[in-house]
Amino acid sequence: MKKIIIIAVIAISLIFMFSCARPLAKQYYLLNYTYDNLQNRKSETPYGKIIRLRPFGIEKVYAKPGIVYRESPYKLNYYNDHLWAVRPVDMISDLIFNHIERVNLVKTVVRRLDETVAPDYELSGTILAIEEYDSDELWYAHLKISVVLTDFNARTTVYSRIFDQTRKVETHNPISVVKTLSEIMDYTASMLMIDLDNFFYEQTKNKNDDD
């Protein structure tokens, strides 16, 4: 009888404990940074070009809502309670679009082909990695993006670059990882603006020389 009572008490305690336990509250994150002016730009005025920004692609493993974290090159995991508020592919596409607009790089930047006349160039890219990497006592943030600029009429690639950067995260928590990823994204987009500025400047210079 005593055994039955003990078992019943344990069972009731377990039921009470699990009924009171609440799942961890989900937290949502965004990459964010301040758009700085384009330093040492080659042209003081926007280039008279129209760029169409295509929606970026993304490696499938990074397309899920949960932030990816790794503890080895051969295995990856997803946080269940630390999630992207916006799909990474949309988030990064928006950041690059806004960056081009804020630095006033070209006359027009559009997302759809029906927004204006045919663009001069098309900018596209692929997110190859966006993740947290935990190695022993150290945490890192890793962002890898490939970018391609295409002459819209000739359908030829005129510029391409892979931006791949890993930075140490000082505080070991997801919000610090996202802040560091934001810093990397700021650096990546800023370097892209410099590259595009140089490219359009050379194109304009060559055209003037021909004339």
PECORBEL-V610014 format. One record per backbone hydrogen bond with DSSP energy under -1.0 kcal/mol. CO is the residue of the C=O (numbers start at 1). NH is the residue of the N-H. Records with the same first field share a line. If there is no record, write none. Layout:
# PECORBEL-V610014
CO=NH, NH
This chain:
# PECORBEL-V610014
1=5
2=6
3=7
4=8
5=9
6=10
7=11
8=12
9=13
10=14
11=15
12=16
13=17
14=18
15=19
16=20
17=21
27=83
29=85
47=49, 107
49=108
50=120, 121
51=110
52=123
57=127
59=62
60=63
65=84
67=79
68=132
69=77
70=134
77=69
81=27
82=67
83=29
87=91
88=92
89=93
90=94
91=95
92=96
93=97
94=98
95=99
96=100
97=101
98=102
99=103
100=105
105=47
108=51
110=53
112=115
120=152
121=52
122=150
123=54
124=148
125=57
126=146
127=59
129=144
131=142
132=70
133=140
135=138
138=135
139=169
140=133
141=167
142=131
143=165
144=128, 129
145=163
146=126
147=161
148=124
149=158, 159
150=122
151=155
156=151
159=149
161=147
163=145
165=143
167=141
171=173
173=177
174=178
175=179
176=180
177=181
178=182
179=183
180=184
181=185
182=186
183=187
184=188
185=189
186=190
187=191
188=192
189=193
190=194
191=195
192=196
193=197
194=198
195=199
196=200
197=201
198=202
199=203
200=204
201=205
202=206
203=207
204=208
205=209
206=210
207=211
